[in-house]
Amino acid sequence: MEIFTLPDVGEGLTEAEITEWKVAVGDTVAVNDILCEIETAKSLVELPSPYAGTVAELMAPAGETIEVGAPIIGISTSASEAPRHSDPAEPSSSPAGLGTNAVAADPAHAAVPAETGYSLPDERGTDEVGIGEEAPVPADGGDSVHSSGGAADIAGYSSGAALTGSGPKADAATRRPRKRSSAPAFQASQASQAGPAGSVGPKPAAAPQPPVPSGQTAVAPSWSPRLREEPAAAQPTPAQPAAPAQSSPAQPTAPATRGRKLPAAVGQLMAAGRERQTEVAGLFERVLAKPPVRRIAKELGVDLTKVRATGQFGEVTRTDVEDYLAERETNIDTSASFWMPDRGDNDARTERIRVKGVRKATAAAVSESYRDAPHVSIFVDVDASRTMEFVKRLKTSREFEGVKVTPLLILAKAVIWAAARNPHVNASWTDEEILVKHYMNLGIAAATPRGLLVPNVKNANELSLRQLAEALGTLARRAKDGKTQPAEMADGTISITNIGALGIDTGTPIINRGEVAIVAFGTIRQKPWVVSGEVIPRWITTLGGSFDHRVVDGDLSARFMADVAAIMEEPALLLE
């Protein structure tokens, strides 16, 4: 019988809890079959079987914390049951021998040499992957043969049998040819529709405003179709000022002096401006939603101002209303059964939760970071209207088909861009040295049912916009499914926490241990904003940043946050 002990899955693991056994005594297992699921201080890990045979004994119950190296399962193999005097080179005629040969001959169970492993259907690396092609990140969030957190490392083997997470991924093989073939057609279509300056990207957001004739005031922002159409009829053409003089020769014409006077036009513009101020004042109190959604919300008694909008243009959708109702009902049901009556014993009304796993590791990490690193926080309000327009174009672009695009993607690119201009924010502190990292492993804080996790995108500075979007999506899916591996959370250099997803404007985040900076991304809301002397509705967000004052001084943190804000206000700067 072969004894399988609890391996160190990485990060200097000393213990882990067996959360669930996937096999029972008497079950037949093959190499790489999942034996159990363990919870470490950072993640849930599936342990594959290094042996083929029959489960003889489960040596550790589920729910128990086991030290690394302790035996957890015994597996009876054909080799262990064969007589010791038999010649290993001679084929065995016993049933056990036949079983051994069958396992060895079965390609599905054969050990894959570490020198060869396996190759993806189109293994080209990441150097030449660009927009319109599938990035080398597995589409299903599974481990790739190139990832450092593969199951082979988890089981403690660097060669021999291929462990969990192996196997080619179908998405990359099927989607890459389709993307290559459709990219030229998409480019030609966009070129014919957009004209000389037409292309999907940040450039349209940076287009200059049309020139305003001398003596007139620009009152309509280019991004508001409604406000743009009204003054269009009111603004006179250059020939209009002379019209009264031609129709009434008896009246003296006004001399051509500096600041030509246009009484009628100015009166119309002032009246229109007063009307717009009234409209804009009411616009801030409104919530974007289609009439059917408003009708449903009214029938169900839902206040749309309290519903988190997830629509493409920031509007509240029917799904948002349904999710809000479901969450509200859940909270009501939970609150009704939460409180316990007073029976004279408060201990009986107190729930005790053992601190373990992710919660224990998070508590140690944030305590150490807050205790050792002197935190300094700064905030900046940002007009993210052009970012919202850019995200809208990317969502409708065929280049980003099948990829989730959110404002977080633009913020991630902004952090990468700003860190290159302010390198000391992408560093770590030791008692004797400041280690400036010339690469970026961008951490994204993720709230999961098991606690706070901060997986990071390796070498995020080398990824295209599409590749970065895919990587962020993969991190989010794996974190939500509880499949984040310790290697995915190691070696982070700077982090982002998206508290805006919870409807929060800003906060003072605690720096991830081993880093010196973290950026908090607040929710994006329509708020009154002054543009060219006028108060108009714009998409506004608040960015917060916490920095280790041992490394990052006040002026450096301010420059870094200003650079991040500049990209959020004008994504076209990424093209420079």
C-alpha positions as CSV (number, residue, x, y, z in Angstrom):
1,M,0.0,0.0,0.0
2,E,1.3,3.4,-1.0
3,I,1.0,6.2,1.6
4,F,0.3,9.7,0.3
5,T,1.3,12.5,2.7
6,L,0.1,16.1,2.7
7,P,2.5,18.0,0.4
8,D,3.6,21.6,0.6
9,V,1.6,23.3,-2.2
10,G,3.8,26.3,-2.0
11,E,4.5,29.5,0.0
12,G,6.1,27.5,2.8
13,L,2.9,25.8,3.8
14,T,3.0,24.2,7.3
15,E,-0.6,23.0,7.6
16,A,-3.9,22.8,5.7
17,E,-7.5,21.7,6.3
18,I,-9.1,18.9,4.4
19,T,-12.4,20.4,3.4
20,E,-13.8,17.5,1.3
21,W,-12.8,14.0,0.3
22,K,-13.6,13.3,-3.4
23,V,-13.0,9.5,-3.0
24,A,-14.1,6.8,-0.5
25,V,-12.5,3.6,0.7
26,G,-12.8,1.0,-2.1
27,D,-12.9,3.5,-5.0
28,T,-10.6,2.9,-7.9
29,V,-8.4,5.9,-8.8
30,A,-6.0,6.6,-11.6
31,V,-3.1,9.0,-11.7
32,N,-4.2,12.6,-11.6
33,D,-7.7,11.8,-10.2
34,I,-8.6,14.3,-7.6
35,L,-8.4,12.8,-4.1
36,C,-9.5,15.7,-1.9
37,E,-9.8,19.4,-1.6
38,I,-7.7,21.3,1.0
39,E,-7.9,24.8,2.2
40,T,-4.6,26.6,2.8
41,A,-4.0,30.0,4.3
42,K,-4.6,31.5,0.8
43,S,-6.7,29.3,-1.4
44,L,-8.5,26.0,-2.0
45,V,-6.4,23.4,-3.7
46,E,-7.3,20.1,-5.2
47,L,-4.8,17.3,-4.6
48,P,-4.4,14.8,-7.4
49,S,-3.4,11.2,-6.9
50,P,0.2,10.3,-7.7
51,Y,-0.8,6.6,-7.8
52,A,-3.2,4.3,-9.6
53,G,-5.0,1.7,-7.6
54,T,-7.7,1.3,-5.0
55,V,-8.3,3.5,-2.0
56,A,-7.5,1.4,1.1
57,E,-7.7,3.9,3.9
58,L,-8.6,7.6,4.5
59,M,-6.2,8.6,7.3
60,A,-7.5,12.1,8.0
61,P,-11.2,13.1,8.3
62,A,-12.7,16.1,6.5
63,G,-12.7,19.3,8.5
64,E,-9.4,18.5,10.3
65,T,-6.3,20.5,10.1
66,I,-3.3,18.4,9.0
67,E,0.4,19.3,9.2
68,V,2.5,19.0,6.0
69,G,4.1,15.6,5.8
70,A,1.3,13.8,7.7
71,P,-0.2,10.7,6.0
72,I,-3.7,11.4,4.6
73,I,-4.6,8.4,2.4
74,G,-3.4,4.9,1.6
75,I,-3.7,3.5,-1.9
76,S,-3.3,-0.2,-2.8
77,T,-1.5,-0.4,-6.1
78,S,-0.8,-3.4,-8.3
79,A,2.9,-2.9,-7.8
80,S,2.6,-2.9,-4.0
81,E,0.5,-6.1,-4.1
82,A,2.8,-8.0,-6.5
83,P,5.2,-10.6,-5.0
84,R,8.6,-9.2,-4.1
85,H,10.4,-12.2,-5.8
86,S,8.8,-11.5,-9.2
87,D,11.1,-10.2,-11.9
88,P,10.0,-6.6,-12.7
89,A,11.2,-7.0,-16.3
90,E,9.1,-10.1,-16.9
91,P,5.4,-9.5,-17.8
92,S,3.1,-10.8,-15.1
93,S,0.3,-13.2,-15.9
94,S,-1.6,-12.4,-12.7
95,P,-4.6,-10.1,-12.7
96,A,-2.5,-7.5,-10.8
97,G,0.2,-7.7,-13.5
98,L,-2.4,-7.2,-16.2
99,G,-3.7,-4.2,-14.3
100,T,-0.3,-2.7,-14.1
101,N,0.3,-3.2,-17.8
102,A,-3.1,-1.8,-18.6
103,V,-2.3,1.4,-16.6
104,A,1.1,1.7,-18.3
105,A,-0.3,1.2,-21.7
106,D,-3.2,3.6,-21.3
107,P,-2.1,7.0,-22.7
108,A,-4.6,8.7,-20.4
109,H,-2.7,7.4,-17.4
110,A,0.8,7.5,-18.8
111,A,3.3,9.7,-17.1
112,V,4.3,12.8,-19.2
113,P,8.0,13.6,-19.1
114,A,8.8,16.9,-17.7
115,E,11.0,17.7,-20.7
116,T,8.1,17.5,-23.1
117,G,4.8,17.9,-21.1
118,Y,2.3,18.8,-23.7
119,S,1.8,21.7,-26.1
120,L,-1.2,23.8,-26.8
121,P,-2.7,23.5,-30.3
122,D,-1.1,26.8,-31.3
123,E,1.7,27.6,-28.9
124,R,3.1,31.0,-30.0
125,G,4.0,32.6,-26.7
126,T,2.9,36.1,-25.8
127,D,5.3,38.2,-27.7
128,E,3.3,38.4,-31.0
129,V,-0.2,38.2,-29.6
130,G,-2.1,41.4,-30.2
131,I,-5.6,42.7,-30.7
132,G,-7.8,40.4,-32.6
133,E,-6.1,37.2,-31.4
134,E,-6.7,35.1,-28.4
135,A,-4.4,35.9,-25.5
136,P,-2.4,33.0,-24.0
137,V,-4.5,33.1,-20.8
138,P,-6.7,30.0,-20.6
139,A,-10.2,30.9,-21.4
140,D,-11.8,28.8,-18.7
141,G,-9.6,30.0,-16.0
142,G,-7.7,26.7,-15.7
143,D,-4.0,26.3,-15.2
144,S,-1.8,26.4,-18.2
145,V,1.4,24.4,-18.7
146,H,3.2,27.7,-18.6
147,S,1.8,28.8,-15.2
148,S,3.9,28.6,-12.1
149,G,1.0,27.5,-10.0
150,G,0.2,24.3,-11.9
151,A,-0.9,21.2,-10.2
152,A,2.4,19.5,-10.7
153,D,3.9,22.0,-8.3
154,I,1.0,21.6,-6.0
155,A,1.5,17.9,-5.6
156,G,5.2,18.4,-5.0
157,Y,6.3,17.0,-8.3
158,S,8.3,18.8,-11.0
159,S,8.4,15.9,-13.4
160,G,6.8,12.5,-13.9
161,A,3.0,12.2,-14.1
162,A,1.1,15.1,-15.3
163,L,-1.1,16.3,-12.5
164,T,-4.3,18.3,-12.2
165,G,-4.8,21.2,-14.6
166,S,-3.1,19.5,-17.5
167,G,-4.7,18.9,-20.8
168,P,-5.1,21.2,-23.8
169,K,-7.6,24.0,-23.6
170,A,-10.1,24.1,-26.5
171,D,-11.0,27.7,-26.5
172,A,-7.6,29.0,-27.6
173,A,-7.6,26.5,-30.5
174,T,-11.0,27.2,-31.8
175,R,-11.2,31.0,-31.4
176,R,-7.8,32.1,-32.6
177,P,-8.4,31.2,-36.4
178,R,-11.8,33.0,-36.3
179,K,-10.2,36.1,-34.9
180,R,-7.5,36.2,-37.5
181,S,-9.9,35.8,-40.4
182,S,-12.4,38.4,-39.1
183,A,-9.8,41.1,-38.2
184,P,-9.2,42.4,-41.8
185,A,-13.0,42.5,-42.5
186,F,-13.5,44.4,-39.3
187,Q,-10.8,46.9,-40.1
188,A,-12.1,47.5,-43.6
189,S,-15.6,47.9,-42.3
190,Q,-14.5,50.4,-39.6
191,A,-12.4,52.3,-42.1
192,S,-15.4,52.7,-44.5
193,Q,-17.7,53.8,-41.8
194,A,-15.5,56.0,-39.8
195,G,-13.7,57.8,-42.7
196,P,-10.2,59.1,-42.5
197,A,-10.2,59.4,-38.7
198,G,-12.5,56.4,-38.0
199,S,-11.1,53.6,-35.9
200,V,-12.1,52.0,-32.7
201,G,-9.8,53.3,-29.9
202,P,-9.1,56.2,-27.7
203,K,-8.5,58.7,-30.5
204,P,-12.2,59.7,-31.1
205,A,-12.5,60.6,-27.4
206,A,-9.6,63.0,-27.9
207,A,-11.1,64.8,-30.9
208,P,-10.9,68.6,-30.5
209,Q,-14.1,70.6,-30.1
210,P,-15.3,72.4,-33.2
211,P,-14.1,76.0,-33.5
212,V,-16.4,78.7,-32.1
213,P,-16.9,81.9,-34.1
214,S,-15.5,85.0,-32.6
215,G,-17.9,86.8,-30.2
216,Q,-19.9,83.7,-29.5
217,T,-19.9,81.5,-26.4
218,A,-19.8,77.7,-26.6
219,V,-22.6,76.5,-24.4
220,A,-23.2,72.9,-25.7
221,P,-20.7,70.2,-24.8
222,S,-19.8,67.9,-27.7
223,W,-20.7,64.8,-25.8
224,S,-24.4,65.8,-25.1
225,P,-26.6,65.3,-28.2
226,R,-29.5,67.0,-26.6
227,L,-27.6,70.1,-25.5
228,R,-25.8,70.2,-28.8
229,E,-29.0,70.3,-30.9
230,E,-30.7,73.1,-29.1
231,P,-28.2,75.9,-29.6
232,A,-27.5,74.7,-33.1
233,A,-30.6,76.5,-34.4
234,A,-30.1,79.5,-32.1
235,Q,-26.5,80.2,-33.2
236,P,-26.5,82.6,-36.2
237,T,-24.4,82.1,-39.2
238,P,-21.8,84.8,-40.0
239,A,-24.3,86.4,-42.5
240,Q,-27.1,86.8,-40.0
241,P,-25.7,89.9,-38.2
242,A,-25.9,92.0,-41.4
243,A,-29.4,90.9,-42.2
244,P,-31.2,93.7,-40.2
245,A,-29.1,96.4,-41.9
246,Q,-30.1,95.1,-45.4
247,S,-33.8,94.8,-44.6
248,S,-34.0,98.2,-43.0
249,P,-31.6,100.7,-44.7
250,A,-33.0,103.7,-42.6
251,Q,-31.4,102.2,-39.5
252,P,-27.7,102.9,-39.1
253,T,-25.6,99.7,-39.0
254,A,-23.5,99.0,-36.0
255,P,-19.8,99.7,-36.5
256,A,-17.6,96.7,-36.7
257,T,-15.9,96.9,-33.4
258,R,-14.2,94.3,-31.2
259,G,-16.8,91.9,-29.7
260,R,-19.5,92.1,-32.3
261,K,-22.9,92.4,-30.6
262,L,-25.7,90.0,-31.4
263,P,-28.6,91.0,-29.3
264,A,-31.2,88.5,-30.6
265,A,-28.8,85.6,-30.6
266,V,-27.4,86.4,-27.1
267,G,-31.0,86.7,-25.8
268,Q,-31.9,83.3,-27.2
269,L,-28.7,81.7,-25.8
270,M,-29.3,83.2,-22.4
271,A,-32.9,81.9,-22.4
272,A,-31.8,78.5,-23.5
273,G,-29.1,78.5,-20.8
274,R,-31.6,79.2,-18.1
275,E,-33.8,76.4,-19.4
276,R,-30.9,74.0,-19.5
277,Q,-29.9,74.9,-15.9
278,T,-33.4,73.9,-14.8
279,E,-33.2,70.7,-16.9
280,V,-29.7,69.8,-15.6
281,A,-30.8,70.4,-12.0
282,G,-33.5,67.8,-12.5
283,L,-31.2,65.5,-14.5
284,F,-29.0,64.8,-11.5
285,E,-31.9,63.5,-9.5
286,R,-32.9,61.0,-12.3
287,V,-31.7,57.5,-12.8
288,L,-31.1,56.2,-16.3
289,A,-33.6,53.4,-17.0
290,K,-35.9,52.4,-19.9
291,P,-39.7,52.9,-19.5
292,P,-40.4,49.2,-19.1
293,V,-37.8,49.0,-16.3
294,R,-39.3,52.1,-14.6
295,R,-42.8,50.5,-14.8
296,I,-41.6,47.3,-13.2
297,A,-39.8,49.2,-10.5
298,K,-42.9,51.2,-9.8
299,E,-45.1,48.1,-9.6
300,L,-42.7,46.4,-7.2
301,G,-42.1,49.4,-5.1
302,V,-38.4,49.7,-5.9
303,D,-36.5,53.0,-5.5
304,L,-34.3,53.1,-8.6
305,T,-31.8,55.4,-6.9
306,K,-30.9,52.5,-4.6
307,V,-30.4,50.0,-7.4
308,R,-26.8,49.5,-8.6
309,A,-26.8,50.0,-12.4
310,T,-24.8,47.6,-14.6
311,G,-26.2,48.6,-18.0
312,Q,-23.9,49.3,-20.9
313,F,-24.5,53.0,-20.7
314,G,-24.9,53.2,-16.9
315,E,-28.6,52.5,-16.9
316,V,-30.6,50.3,-14.6
317,T,-31.7,47.1,-16.3
318,R,-34.5,44.7,-15.4
319,T,-31.9,42.2,-14.1
320,D,-30.6,44.9,-11.8
321,V,-34.0,45.4,-10.3
322,E,-34.5,41.6,-9.9
323,D,-31.1,41.2,-8.3
324,Y,-32.0,44.1,-5.9
325,L,-35.2,42.5,-4.9
326,A,-33.6,39.1,-4.4
327,E,-30.9,40.7,-2.2
328,R,-33.5,42.7,-0.2
329,E,-35.6,39.6,0.4
330,T,-32.6,37.6,1.5
331,N,-31.6,40.3,3.9
332,I,-35.1,40.5,5.3
333,D,-35.3,36.8,5.8
334,T,-31.8,36.7,7.3
335,S,-32.5,39.6,9.6
336,A,-35.8,38.1,10.8
337,S,-34.0,34.9,12.0
338,F,-30.8,36.6,13.1
339,W,-31.8,38.0,16.5
340,M,-32.3,35.6,19.4
341,P,-34.5,36.3,22.5
342,D,-33.0,37.1,25.8
343,R,-33.0,34.0,28.0
344,G,-30.5,35.3,30.6
345,D,-27.4,33.7,28.9
346,N,-25.6,35.8,26.4
347,D,-23.1,33.1,25.7
348,A,-25.8,31.0,24.2
349,R,-26.6,33.9,21.9
350,T,-23.0,34.4,20.8
351,E,-21.7,32.6,17.7
352,R,-18.1,31.5,17.8
353,I,-16.2,31.2,14.5
354,R,-12.8,29.7,14.5
355,V,-10.2,31.9,12.8
356,K,-8.5,29.8,10.1
357,G,-7.5,29.7,6.4
358,V,-7.9,32.9,4.4
359,R,-9.3,34.9,7.3
360,K,-6.3,34.0,9.5
361,A,-3.8,34.8,6.8
362,T,-5.6,38.1,5.9
363,A,-5.6,39.2,9.6
364,A,-1.8,38.6,9.9
365,A,-1.0,40.3,6.6
366,V,-3.0,43.5,7.2
367,S,-1.9,43.8,10.8
368,E,1.8,43.5,9.7
369,S,1.3,46.0,6.9
370,Y,-0.5,48.5,9.0
371,R,1.9,48.2,11.9
372,D,5.2,48.3,9.9
373,A,4.3,50.6,7.0
374,P,3.5,54.2,7.8
375,H,0.4,54.8,5.6
376,V,-0.3,58.1,3.9
377,S,-3.5,58.5,1.8
378,I,-4.5,61.0,-0.8
379,F,-7.6,61.4,-3.0
380,V,-8.5,63.0,-6.3
381,D,-11.9,63.5,-8.1
382,V,-11.8,62.5,-11.8
383,D,-14.0,63.3,-14.7
384,A,-14.2,59.8,-16.2
385,S,-16.7,60.7,-19.0
386,R,-14.2,60.0,-21.8
387,T,-13.3,56.7,-20.1
388,M,-17.0,55.7,-20.1
389,E,-17.2,56.6,-23.9
390,F,-14.1,54.6,-24.5
391,V,-15.4,51.6,-22.7
392,K,-18.7,51.9,-24.6
393,R,-16.8,51.7,-27.9
394,L,-14.7,48.8,-26.8
395,K,-17.8,46.8,-25.9
396,T,-19.2,47.2,-29.4
397,S,-15.9,46.5,-31.1
398,R,-15.4,43.1,-32.7
399,E,-11.8,43.2,-31.5
400,F,-13.1,42.7,-28.0
401,E,-15.9,40.3,-28.8
402,G,-16.3,37.8,-25.9
403,V,-14.2,39.8,-23.5
404,K,-15.6,41.7,-20.5
405,V,-14.7,45.3,-20.7
406,T,-15.2,47.6,-17.7
407,P,-13.7,50.9,-16.5
408,L,-11.4,48.8,-14.2
409,L,-9.5,47.8,-17.4
410,I,-8.8,51.4,-18.2
411,L,-7.7,52.1,-14.6
412,A,-5.4,49.1,-14.7
413,K,-3.7,50.5,-17.8
414,A,-3.6,53.9,-16.2
415,V,-1.7,52.5,-13.2
416,I,0.8,50.7,-15.4
417,W,1.3,53.9,-17.4
418,A,1.7,56.1,-14.3
419,A,4.0,53.6,-12.6
420,A,6.4,53.8,-15.5
421,R,6.6,57.6,-14.9
422,N,6.9,57.2,-11.1
423,P,8.9,53.9,-10.7
424,H,9.2,54.1,-6.9
425,V,5.5,53.3,-6.4
426,N,6.2,49.8,-7.9
427,A,8.7,48.8,-5.3
428,S,9.2,47.1,-1.9
429,W,11.0,48.1,1.3
430,T,13.6,46.3,3.2
431,D,15.5,47.6,6.2
432,E,18.5,48.2,4.1
433,E,17.3,48.6,0.5
434,I,14.4,49.8,-1.7
435,L,13.7,47.3,-4.4
436,V,12.4,49.0,-7.5
437,K,10.7,46.4,-9.7
438,H,11.1,46.9,-13.5
439,Y,8.1,44.7,-14.1
440,M,4.6,44.8,-12.8
441,N,2.6,42.0,-11.2
442,L,-0.7,43.9,-10.9
443,G,-2.8,42.8,-7.9
444,I,-6.6,43.0,-7.9
445,A,-8.3,42.7,-4.6
446,A,-11.2,40.2,-4.8
447,A,-13.9,39.7,-2.1
448,T,-14.7,36.0,-2.1
449,P,-16.9,33.9,0.2
450,R,-13.7,32.6,1.8
451,G,-12.3,36.1,2.5
452,L,-10.1,38.7,0.8
453,L,-7.8,37.5,-1.9
454,V,-5.3,39.6,-4.0
455,P,-4.3,37.6,-7.0
456,N,-2.1,39.4,-9.5
457,V,-1.7,39.6,-13.3
458,K,1.9,38.5,-14.0
459,N,3.9,40.9,-16.2
460,A,0.9,43.2,-16.7
461,N,3.1,45.8,-18.3
462,E,3.7,43.5,-21.3
463,L,0.1,42.8,-22.1
464,S,-2.1,44.5,-24.7
465,L,-5.4,46.0,-23.8
466,R,-7.3,42.9,-24.9
467,Q,-4.8,40.5,-23.1
468,L,-5.1,42.6,-19.9
469,A,-8.9,42.4,-20.1
470,E,-8.8,38.6,-20.5
471,A,-6.3,38.3,-17.6
472,L,-8.6,40.4,-15.3
473,G,-11.6,38.3,-16.3
474,T,-9.7,35.1,-15.6
475,L,-8.6,36.3,-12.1
476,A,-12.1,37.3,-11.2
477,R,-13.6,33.9,-12.3
478,R,-11.0,31.9,-10.5
479,A,-11.3,33.9,-7.3
480,K,-15.1,33.6,-7.4
481,D,-14.9,29.9,-8.0
482,G,-12.3,29.5,-5.2
483,K,-9.7,28.2,-7.6
484,T,-7.0,30.8,-7.0
485,Q,-3.7,29.2,-6.4
486,P,-0.9,30.5,-4.0
487,A,1.4,31.2,-7.0
488,E,-1.2,33.6,-8.4
489,M,-1.0,35.7,-5.3
490,A,2.8,35.7,-4.9
491,D,5.2,38.4,-6.0
492,G,2.7,41.3,-6.4
493,T,4.2,44.7,-6.9
494,I,1.2,47.1,-6.7
495,S,-2.5,46.6,-6.2
496,I,-5.9,47.9,-7.1
497,T,-9.1,47.6,-5.0
498,N,-12.4,48.2,-6.8
499,I,-14.6,49.4,-4.0
500,G,-16.8,51.1,-6.5
501,A,-18.3,47.8,-7.4
502,L,-20.0,47.9,-4.0
503,G,-21.3,51.5,-4.6
504,I,-18.7,53.1,-2.3
505,D,-17.2,56.5,-3.4
506,T,-13.7,56.1,-1.9
507,G,-11.7,54.7,1.0
508,T,-8.3,54.3,2.6
509,P,-7.1,50.9,1.7
510,I,-4.3,49.0,3.5
511,I,-1.3,48.3,1.4
512,N,-0.8,44.7,0.4
513,R,2.1,43.2,2.4
514,G,5.4,43.5,0.5
515,E,4.2,46.4,-1.6
516,V,4.3,50.2,-1.2
517,A,1.2,51.4,-3.0
518,I,-2.5,50.6,-3.6
519,V,-5.1,52.4,-5.6
520,A,-8.8,52.5,-4.5
521,F,-11.3,52.8,-7.4
522,G,-14.6,54.4,-6.3
523,T,-17.9,54.2,-8.0
524,I,-18.6,56.2,-11.1
525,R,-21.7,58.4,-10.8
526,Q,-23.2,61.3,-12.8
527,K,-22.6,64.5,-10.8
528,P,-22.6,68.2,-11.6
529,W,-19.3,69.3,-13.0
530,V,-18.1,72.7,-14.2
531,V,-16.9,72.7,-17.8
532,S,-16.0,76.0,-19.6
533,G,-18.0,77.9,-16.9
534,E,-21.1,75.8,-17.1
535,V,-22.5,73.2,-14.7
536,I,-23.2,70.1,-16.7
537,P,-23.7,66.4,-15.8
538,R,-20.5,64.3,-16.1
539,W,-19.4,60.8,-15.0
540,I,-17.3,61.4,-11.9
541,T,-15.3,59.0,-9.8
542,T,-12.9,59.4,-6.8
543,L,-9.6,57.7,-6.8
544,G,-7.9,57.0,-3.4
545,G,-4.3,55.9,-2.9
546,S,-2.4,54.6,0.1
547,F,1.4,54.7,0.1
548,D,4.2,53.5,2.3
549,H,5.8,56.8,3.4
550,R,9.1,55.1,3.9
551,V,9.4,54.8,0.1
552,V,6.9,57.2,-1.4
553,D,7.0,60.9,-0.4
554,G,4.1,63.2,-0.7
555,D,5.1,64.8,-4.0
556,L,5.7,61.4,-5.6
557,S,2.3,60.0,-4.5
558,A,0.6,63.2,-5.8
559,R,2.4,63.0,-9.2
560,F,1.4,59.3,-9.5
561,M,-2.2,59.9,-8.7
562,A,-2.3,62.9,-11.0
563,D,-1.0,60.7,-13.8
564,V,-3.6,58.0,-13.1
565,A,-6.3,60.6,-13.1
566,A,-5.0,62.1,-16.4
567,I,-5.5,58.7,-18.2
568,M,-9.0,58.3,-16.7
569,E,-9.9,61.8,-18.0
570,E,-8.3,61.2,-21.4
571,P,-7.6,57.6,-22.4
572,A,-6.1,58.7,-25.7
573,L,-2.9,59.5,-23.7
574,L,-2.3,55.7,-23.7
575,L,-1.4,56.0,-27.4
576,E,1.5,58.3,-26.8
